[in-house]
Amino acid sequence: TRADHISIIFRVKSSTRSSISSINVFSSARGLVDEPQMYGPFRLVEGVSRLCGILAEEDTGYSDFFLKLKTRIDGKKYSLMSDENTFIELMDDLVLDFTRKMIEM
């Protein structure tokens, strides 16, 4: 049926996006060997942004939360290049916000 076909496409798309995100994490791990220290947190935050994008498309009831989180990350992640303190504050705020949301769940 059409619904089954759509379901299969969605699963493949989600699986492919998850695989791409996993590849990004693996390649980031390798890159960290030779990169400056603050690139590690940047790469992890980038990974969370990608994961939030995937989760925002899932039917979990928390799509809005993950989309807002991704938007916040993407809006400030490059602050690392000019102001490490702003980037560190972003990470601190994200941890607090995500923890609060987990408690609500």
Buried (B, 14 or more C-beta within 10 A) or exposed (E): EEEEEEEEEEEEEBEEBEEEBEEBBEEBEEEBEEEEEEBBBBBBBBBBBBBBBBBBBEEEEBBEBBBEBBBBBBEBBEBBEEEEEEBBEBBEEBEEBBEEEEEEE
